[in-house]
Amino acid sequence: MKEQNFIRFMDSIISEQKAGNFLGTAHIYQASLNAFGAFTGSKNILFRQMTPALLKRFEHYLRLRGNSWNTVSTYMRALRAVYNRAVDRQLAPYSPRLFKPVYTGTQADVKRSLKAEEMGLLLQMNHTAQHPEVICRAHKMFVLMFLLRGLPFVDLAYLQKRDLKGNILTYHRHKTGRQLTVTIPSEAMEIILEYMDTDPDSPYLFPILSKKQKSHINYQEYQYALRAFNYQLIQLAHLLGISKNLSSYTARHTWATLAYHLEIHPGIISEAMGHSSIKVTETYLKPFNIKKLDETNAHIISFAKEAYTGLIL
């Protein structure tokens, strides 16, 4: 087998993803490759040099530069996916435990969700003339995402007018392709009617994207809109005195968290949010499961102590 260069191969895979309009994947692969290239300081990394020890050092490098565990996992899973493609094409040796020592899981971020009273404030908030229009719009879009069962921003951006039939919204998750149907609450319909795209030539429900087909420009528009939206949400949080930084993910995490606190079964939450599997939902809820177990343990200990005290008395 001829010696193959991992970084050059990853470059070629990124080009393939772009050509196939898998721009989100290409973006993640490129960020992962940039980080790995900065770590190695070389573009001449052969497949045989990809060892568990090297990847462990890369993990340590990412943590030292301040990357979260979820970012570490994203980069490692991207490298693993590309390496597996090389194995499939018989360009790299099969190494079943290559990525075993490094973190490739997902950690739930409890800080992403709002308390019920904070979400209630956002649902009831009325704007004044002193509030900038862009902040008012960001607030309404955030509320809409929550009302539509934690709709992700990417799905909001790609919603089409044809997806809306009366008060029923039927769309496909951008990430998984899974079809979801939502009966639109009256409060959500008011927001949709206020901000929907009135251009008859645009297929999109909201004026976020301009291109009718997936393209590099289309993806750039989405990335710009996402950054602007997150910045506006941070300003909204400051305006309301909310200590947490709001982001496009907050509405989704808050919906899942509040559903859990209402003791809705994780399977129903998973179905409502269009997760690819219940394991994804369990990742969202894992910190709360642990908290509930700790509360249960404390309750049992207290019960045992009280029972013993009763015997003595």
Buried (B, 14 or more C-beta within 10 A) or exposed (E): EEEBBBBEBBBBBBEBBBEEBBBBBBBBBBBBBEBBBEBBEEEEBEBEEBEBEBBBBBBEBBBEEEBEBBBBBBBBBBBBBBBBBBBEEEBBBEBEEBBEEBBBEBBBBEEBBBBEEBBEBBEEBEBEEEBEEBBBBBBBBBBBBBBBBBBBBBBBBBBBBEBBEEEEBEBBBBEEEBEBEBEBEEEBBEBBEEBBBEEEEBBBBBEBBEBEEBEEEBBEBBEEBBEEBBEBBBBBBEBEEBEBEBBBBBBBBBBBBBBBBEEEEBEEBBBBBBBEEBEBBBBBBBBBEEEEEEEEEEEEEEEEEEEEEEEEE
